[in-house]
Amino acid sequence: MKTIMASVKTSRDPLSGVRGSVSRSLFQVPAQNHERIKLLMMLTNFNIGGTERQVTDLALRIDLSRFELHLACMRNSGELLRELEPLQAPRPVFQIGRLYAIRTLWQAVRLALYIKRNLIQIVHSYGYYPNVFAVPAAKLARASVVIASIRDKGDVLTPFKRRLQKLVCRLADCVLVNAEAIRETLIAQGYRPDNIVVIRNGVALPSCGERQKGAALRQALGFDPSTPVVMVFSRLNRMKGVEYFLDAAAMVASRIPVAQFLIVGDGASRPELEKYAAHLGLAERIAFTGFRTDGRDLLLGVSVSVLPSLSEGLSNSLLESMASGVPVIAARVGGNPEIVEDGVSGFLVPPRDAVALAGAIITLLEHRELASRFGEAGRRRVAELFSMERSVGEVERLYQRLVETRAHV
């Protein structure tokens, strides 16, 4: 992989660093004359997460009469694999350990050979590791179009990783992001503005039958039908700000003794958060469910959904909450203001401000008409601006445009 990275630094020709014993002709893609566009999407794994959810939804909904899909990954594991079982598409695995290792270099050559052998026209990678791994390999294989997706502001990346991703993304024909906030961040970091495209996430609106399922799940978790339940639906790591939600929950509990709290998700911070909840006296009032594939169904049985993140791209959990008609409260960070109209379809509060968060939760629990109004406004906003059909359609049109542009170069 170091060799490939060296070629990125010194030459626009990605073959320059790995030519060695591999002949140039091996990577020359024959002329393509296919009705369907051959597309390879790549992500790290299929665990529950915003990026993984969007890739899964896109893979299941893309027009297969126009696109021949190949869905690649680095680890063939995760809860979302079950949803992909009906998908009739090749799913190659390029398993690596450390990103900068001989094994990784060989896997990158394997990917380049796969792209060449299958006449792949578009390679679309999602996230830091797939971007750094797949973009140079795709250029090595001379794929027609290479797209790198960045779906967060990079706050969890080291300065070196941010520089490396920027270097690799210079090779991409397009950098696809899901929020204006991310686009602005990348431009400030030195990315080319004309090479960045924004396509926001899309979610599906739940049916009436799914709403009934949400009520049943609520009862299965031991919540009385009349009990107000406040939920966080998120990965549990240091950037999600869940400790501030727990502080707010303790304040809400002192004001509204019947309120219950639900945290759906998992991550490295979970043991620490469970201990902190017990320290705050919330042990009997809060449930940590871990990852659940029915998280969207659970949303249909709660009173308020909270996203207390310290950094965010464009949150799926926030969109799914609004699609379910649940009133939302979110920290004013990242793409959250692009989703929530403060005071119209939800509340935006300062990050790390447990007092403001508690006040917003209490307001919605004590004023049911306002909560209902926010829920309906949020549902309409998602239907108008963040539908799954709109998102998939925009991605399909981007693919088509990039292929046609490249064909005329």
C-alpha positions as CSV (number, residue, x, y, z in Angstrom):
1,M,0.0,0.0,0.0
2,K,2.9,2.3,0.7
3,T,4.0,1.8,-2.9
4,I,0.6,2.8,-4.2
5,M,0.6,5.9,-1.9
6,A,4.0,6.8,-3.2
7,S,2.6,6.8,-6.8
8,V,-0.2,9.1,-5.7
9,K,2.3,11.6,-4.4
10,T,4.7,11.6,-7.4
11,S,2.5,11.0,-10.4
12,R,-1.0,11.3,-11.8
13,D,-0.3,7.8,-13.4
14,P,-1.1,5.3,-10.7
15,L,0.7,2.6,-12.6
16,S,4.1,4.2,-11.9
17,G,4.7,2.7,-8.5
18,V,3.5,-0.9,-9.0
19,R,4.4,-1.7,-12.5
20,G,7.3,-4.0,-11.6
21,S,6.5,-7.6,-12.6
22,V,2.9,-6.7,-13.6
23,S,2.7,-5.6,-17.2
24,R,0.9,-2.5,-18.3
25,S,-1.3,-4.5,-20.7
26,L,-2.7,-6.5,-17.8
27,F,-4.5,-3.4,-16.5
28,Q,-5.7,-1.9,-19.8
29,V,-9.5,-2.2,-19.8
30,P,-10.9,-3.3,-23.2
31,A,-13.4,-1.1,-24.9
32,Q,-16.8,-1.3,-23.2
33,N,-20.1,-1.7,-25.0
34,H,-22.6,-2.8,-22.5
35,E,-26.2,-1.7,-22.0
36,R,-25.9,-1.8,-18.2
37,I,-23.4,0.3,-16.4
38,K,-21.1,-2.0,-14.4
39,L,-20.8,-0.5,-10.9
40,L,-18.7,-1.7,-7.9
41,M,-19.6,-0.2,-4.5
42,M,-17.2,-0.8,-1.6
43,L,-17.6,-0.4,2.2
44,T,-15.8,-1.7,5.2
45,N,-18.5,-4.1,6.5
46,F,-22.3,-4.5,7.0
47,N,-22.6,-3.5,10.6
48,I,-25.4,-1.3,11.7
49,G,-24.4,2.3,11.0
50,G,-25.4,5.3,8.9
51,T,-23.1,4.6,6.0
52,E,-23.8,0.9,6.0
53,R,-27.6,1.6,6.1
54,Q,-27.4,4.0,3.1
55,V,-25.3,1.6,1.0
56,T,-27.6,-1.3,1.8
57,D,-30.7,0.7,0.9
58,L,-29.1,1.9,-2.3
59,A,-28.0,-1.6,-3.2
60,L,-31.5,-2.9,-2.7
61,R,-33.2,-0.1,-4.7
62,I,-30.9,0.8,-7.5
63,D,-32.3,0.1,-11.0
64,L,-30.8,-3.2,-12.0
65,S,-32.0,-2.8,-15.5
66,R,-29.6,0.1,-15.9
67,F,-26.8,-1.0,-13.5
68,E,-24.9,-4.2,-13.0
69,L,-24.1,-4.1,-9.3
70,H,-21.0,-5.6,-7.5
71,L,-21.0,-5.0,-3.7
72,A,-17.5,-5.3,-2.3
73,C,-16.4,-5.1,1.3
74,M,-13.3,-5.6,3.6
75,R,-15.1,-7.8,6.1
76,N,-18.1,-9.8,5.2
77,S,-19.9,-9.5,8.5
78,G,-22.7,-7.4,10.1
79,E,-26.3,-7.4,11.0
80,L,-27.3,-5.9,7.6
81,L,-26.2,-9.0,5.7
82,R,-29.6,-10.6,6.3
83,E,-31.3,-7.7,4.4
84,L,-29.0,-8.3,1.4
85,E,-29.8,-12.0,1.1
86,P,-32.3,-11.5,-1.7
87,L,-29.8,-9.3,-3.7
88,Q,-28.5,-11.2,-6.8
89,A,-25.2,-9.4,-7.0
90,P,-21.5,-10.5,-6.7
91,R,-20.1,-9.7,-3.3
92,P,-16.3,-9.9,-3.4
93,V,-14.3,-9.6,-0.2
94,F,-10.9,-8.0,0.0
95,Q,-9.9,-8.7,3.6
96,I,-7.0,-6.7,5.0
97,G,-5.4,-6.2,8.3
98,R,-3.3,-3.1,8.7
99,L,-3.8,-0.6,5.9
100,Y,-0.1,-0.2,5.4
101,A,1.1,-3.8,4.9
102,I,2.2,-6.2,2.2
103,R,-1.0,-8.2,2.5
104,T,-3.0,-5.0,1.9
105,L,-0.9,-4.2,-1.2
106,W,-1.7,-7.7,-2.6
107,Q,-5.4,-7.2,-1.9
108,A,-5.3,-3.9,-3.7
109,V,-3.8,-5.7,-6.7
110,R,-6.6,-8.3,-6.4
111,L,-9.2,-5.5,-6.5
112,A,-7.6,-3.9,-9.5
113,L,-7.6,-7.3,-11.3
114,Y,-11.3,-7.8,-10.3
115,I,-12.2,-4.4,-11.7
116,K,-10.3,-5.1,-15.0
117,R,-11.7,-8.7,-15.4
118,N,-15.3,-7.6,-14.8
119,L,-15.0,-4.4,-17.0
120,I,-16.2,-2.3,-14.0
121,Q,-17.0,1.2,-15.2
122,I,-17.7,2.9,-11.8
123,V,-15.9,2.3,-8.5
124,H,-17.6,4.0,-5.6
125,S,-16.0,3.7,-2.1
126,Y,-17.5,4.8,1.2
127,G,-15.5,6.0,4.1
128,Y,-11.8,6.4,5.1
129,Y,-10.5,2.9,4.8
130,P,-12.4,2.0,1.6
131,N,-11.4,5.3,0.1
132,V,-7.7,4.9,0.8
133,F,-7.7,1.3,-0.3
134,A,-10.0,1.3,-3.3
135,V,-9.4,4.6,-5.0
136,P,-5.7,4.0,-6.0
137,A,-6.6,0.4,-7.0
138,A,-9.4,1.6,-9.2
139,K,-7.1,4.1,-10.9
140,L,-4.6,1.4,-11.3
141,A,-7.2,-0.7,-13.1
142,R,-8.2,2.3,-15.2
143,A,-11.8,2.2,-14.2
144,S,-13.8,4.8,-16.1
145,V,-15.1,6.7,-13.1
146,V,-13.9,6.7,-9.5
147,I,-16.1,8.1,-6.7
148,A,-15.0,8.6,-3.0
149,S,-17.7,9.2,-0.4
150,I,-17.0,11.1,2.8
151,R,-19.9,11.1,5.2
152,D,-18.6,12.8,8.3
153,K,-16.5,15.8,9.2
154,G,-13.5,13.7,10.0
155,D,-13.3,14.6,13.7
156,V,-12.4,11.0,14.7
157,L,-9.5,10.9,12.2
158,T,-5.9,11.9,13.0
159,P,-4.3,14.8,11.1
160,F,-2.3,12.2,9.2
161,K,-5.4,10.3,8.1
162,R,-7.1,13.5,7.0
163,R,-4.1,14.4,4.9
164,L,-3.9,10.9,3.4
165,Q,-7.6,10.8,2.5
166,K,-7.3,14.3,0.9
167,L,-4.3,13.1,-1.1
168,V,-6.2,9.9,-2.3
169,C,-9.3,11.9,-3.1
170,R,-7.4,14.0,-5.6
171,L,-7.4,10.9,-7.8
172,A,-11.2,10.6,-7.6
173,D,-13.5,11.9,-10.4
174,C,-15.9,13.0,-7.7
175,V,-16.1,13.3,-4.0
176,L,-19.6,12.6,-2.9
177,V,-20.8,13.9,0.5
178,N,-24.2,13.9,2.2
179,A,-24.4,17.3,3.8
180,E,-23.5,20.9,2.9
181,A,-21.7,21.1,6.3
182,I,-19.3,18.3,5.1
183,R,-18.7,20.1,1.8
184,E,-17.8,23.3,3.6
185,T,-15.4,21.4,5.9
186,L,-13.7,19.7,3.0
187,I,-13.3,23.0,1.1
188,A,-11.7,24.5,4.2
189,Q,-9.3,21.6,4.2
190,G,-8.2,22.2,0.7
191,Y,-10.5,20.0,-1.4
192,R,-11.5,21.3,-4.9
193,P,-15.0,22.8,-4.6
194,D,-15.9,21.8,-8.2
195,N,-15.1,18.1,-7.5
196,I,-17.6,17.8,-4.5
197,V,-21.2,16.7,-5.0
198,V,-23.8,16.8,-2.2
199,I,-26.5,14.1,-2.2
200,R,-28.4,13.9,1.1
201,N,-29.4,10.7,2.7
202,G,-32.8,9.2,2.0
203,V,-35.1,7.2,4.3
204,A,-38.3,5.3,3.7
205,L,-41.6,6.4,5.4
206,P,-43.0,3.7,7.7
207,S,-46.4,2.1,6.9
208,C,-49.4,1.9,9.2
209,G,-48.5,-1.8,9.9
210,E,-45.0,-0.8,11.0
211,R,-46.5,1.7,13.4
212,Q,-48.5,-1.1,15.1
213,K,-45.3,-3.1,15.3
214,G,-43.6,-0.2,17.1
215,A,-46.2,-0.2,19.8
216,A,-45.8,-3.9,20.3
217,L,-42.0,-3.6,20.7
218,R,-42.5,-0.9,23.3
219,Q,-44.6,-3.2,25.4
220,A,-42.1,-6.1,24.9
221,L,-39.4,-3.8,26.4
222,G,-41.6,-3.4,29.5
223,F,-42.8,0.1,28.9
224,D,-46.4,0.9,29.9
225,P,-48.4,2.3,26.9
226,S,-49.0,5.5,28.8
227,T,-45.4,6.1,29.9
228,P,-43.4,8.8,28.0
229,V,-40.2,7.3,26.6
230,V,-37.3,9.4,25.4
231,M,-34.9,7.6,23.1
232,V,-31.4,7.9,21.7
233,F,-30.7,5.8,18.6
234,S,-26.9,6.0,18.0
235,R,-23.5,4.4,18.1
236,L,-22.0,4.7,21.5
237,N,-18.7,6.4,21.2
238,R,-17.1,9.6,22.5
239,M,-18.4,11.8,19.6
240,K,-22.1,11.0,20.2
241,G,-22.4,13.0,23.4
242,V,-24.6,10.4,25.1
243,E,-23.2,11.3,28.6
244,Y,-24.8,14.7,28.1
245,F,-28.1,13.0,27.4
246,L,-27.7,11.0,30.6
247,D,-27.2,14.3,32.6
248,A,-30.3,15.7,30.9
249,A,-32.3,12.5,31.7
250,A,-31.5,12.9,35.4
251,M,-32.9,16.4,35.3
252,V,-36.0,15.3,33.3
253,A,-36.6,12.4,35.8
254,S,-36.7,14.8,38.7
255,R,-39.4,16.9,36.9
256,I,-41.3,14.1,35.3
257,P,-41.0,11.0,37.5
258,V,-42.8,8.7,35.1
259,A,-40.5,9.3,32.2
260,Q,-38.4,6.4,30.9
261,F,-35.3,6.4,28.8
262,L,-34.1,4.1,26.0
263,I,-30.7,3.9,24.4
264,V,-30.5,1.8,21.2
265,G,-27.1,1.2,19.9
266,D,-23.7,-0.1,20.9
267,G,-20.1,0.8,20.9
268,A,-16.9,1.1,23.0
269,S,-18.4,3.7,25.4
270,R,-21.4,1.5,26.5
271,P,-19.9,0.0,29.7
272,E,-18.8,3.5,30.8
273,L,-22.2,5.0,30.0
274,E,-24.1,2.2,31.9
275,K,-22.0,2.9,35.0
276,Y,-22.6,6.6,34.7
277,A,-26.4,6.0,34.3
278,A,-26.3,4.0,37.5
279,H,-24.3,6.7,39.2
280,L,-27.0,9.2,38.3
281,G,-29.7,7.0,39.8
282,L,-31.2,6.1,36.4
283,A,-30.6,2.3,36.5
284,E,-34.3,1.6,37.0
285,R,-35.4,4.2,34.5
286,I,-33.2,3.4,31.5
287,A,-32.7,0.5,29.1
288,F,-29.6,-0.1,27.0
289,T,-30.7,-2.4,24.2
290,G,-27.4,-2.7,22.2
291,F,-27.6,-2.9,18.4
292,R,-31.0,-3.9,17.0
293,T,-32.0,-4.4,13.5
294,D,-35.5,-3.2,14.4
295,G,-34.4,0.1,15.7
296,R,-36.6,1.9,13.1
297,D,-39.6,0.0,14.4
298,L,-38.7,0.9,18.0
299,L,-38.9,4.6,17.0
300,L,-42.6,4.2,16.4
301,G,-43.2,3.6,20.0
302,V,-41.4,6.5,21.6
303,S,-42.4,10.0,22.7
304,V,-39.2,12.0,21.8
305,S,-36.0,11.1,19.9
306,V,-32.8,12.8,20.9
307,L,-29.5,13.1,19.0
308,P,-26.9,14.8,21.4
309,S,-23.9,14.4,19.0
310,L,-20.8,16.5,19.3
311,S,-20.1,16.1,15.6
312,E,-22.4,14.8,12.8
313,G,-22.7,14.4,9.1
314,L,-26.2,13.8,8.0
315,S,-27.8,11.6,10.6
316,N,-29.9,8.6,9.5
317,S,-31.3,8.2,13.0
318,L,-32.6,11.8,13.0
319,L,-34.2,11.3,9.6
320,E,-35.7,8.0,10.6
321,S,-37.1,9.6,13.7
322,M,-38.8,12.4,11.7
323,A,-40.0,9.9,9.1
324,S,-41.7,8.0,11.9
325,G,-43.5,11.2,13.1
326,V,-41.5,11.3,16.3
327,P,-40.6,14.8,17.6
328,V,-36.8,15.3,17.6
329,I,-34.2,17.2,19.6
330,A,-30.7,17.5,18.1
331,A,-27.4,19.2,18.9
332,R,-26.7,22.1,16.6
333,V,-23.7,20.5,14.8
334,G,-22.8,19.3,11.4
335,G,-25.7,18.6,9.1
336,N,-28.4,18.6,11.8
337,P,-29.5,22.1,11.0
338,E,-30.0,21.0,7.4
339,I,-32.5,18.4,8.6
340,V,-34.3,20.1,11.5
341,E,-36.0,23.5,11.3
342,D,-35.6,24.7,14.8
343,G,-39.0,25.4,16.4
344,V,-40.8,24.0,13.4
345,S,-39.9,20.4,13.0
346,G,-37.9,19.9,16.2
347,F,-35.6,21.6,18.6
348,L,-31.9,22.4,18.1
349,V,-29.8,22.8,21.2
350,P,-26.1,23.7,21.8
351,P,-23.8,20.6,22.0
352,R,-22.6,19.6,25.5
353,D,-25.4,21.6,27.1
354,A,-27.3,19.1,29.3
355,V,-29.5,21.9,30.8
356,A,-30.7,23.1,27.4
357,L,-31.3,19.5,26.3
358,A,-33.3,18.7,29.5
359,G,-35.4,21.9,29.0
360,A,-36.2,20.9,25.4
361,I,-37.2,17.3,26.4
362,I,-39.4,18.6,29.3
363,T,-41.1,21.1,26.9
364,L,-42.1,18.3,24.5
365,L,-43.2,15.9,27.2
366,E,-45.3,18.5,28.9
367,H,-46.8,20.0,25.7
368,R,-48.3,17.1,23.7
369,E,-49.8,19.4,21.0
370,L,-46.4,20.9,20.3
371,A,-44.8,17.5,20.2
372,S,-47.5,16.3,17.8
373,R,-47.1,19.3,15.6
374,F,-43.3,18.8,15.4
375,G,-43.8,15.2,14.6
376,E,-46.1,15.9,11.7
377,A,-43.9,18.7,10.4
378,G,-40.8,16.4,10.5
379,R,-42.6,13.7,8.7
380,R,-43.6,16.1,5.9
381,R,-40.1,17.5,5.7
382,V,-38.6,14.0,5.2
383,A,-41.2,13.1,2.6
384,E,-40.4,16.3,0.6
385,L,-36.7,16.5,0.9
386,F,-35.2,13.3,2.2
387,S,-37.1,10.5,0.6
388,M,-35.4,7.3,-0.4
389,E,-36.7,7.6,-4.0
390,R,-35.1,11.1,-4.3
391,S,-31.7,10.0,-2.9
392,V,-31.5,6.8,-5.1
393,G,-32.6,8.8,-8.2
394,E,-29.9,11.5,-7.6
395,V,-27.2,8.9,-7.2
396,E,-28.3,7.1,-10.4
397,R,-28.3,10.3,-12.3
398,L,-24.8,11.2,-11.0
399,Y,-23.5,7.8,-12.1
400,Q,-25.0,8.2,-15.6
401,R,-23.7,11.8,-16.0
402,L,-20.1,10.8,-14.9
403,V,-20.0,7.8,-17.3
404,E,-21.3,9.9,-20.2
405,T,-18.8,12.7,-19.5
406,R,-15.9,10.3,-19.4
407,A,-17.1,8.7,-22.6
408,H,-16.7,12.0,-24.4
409,V,-13.2,12.8,-23.0
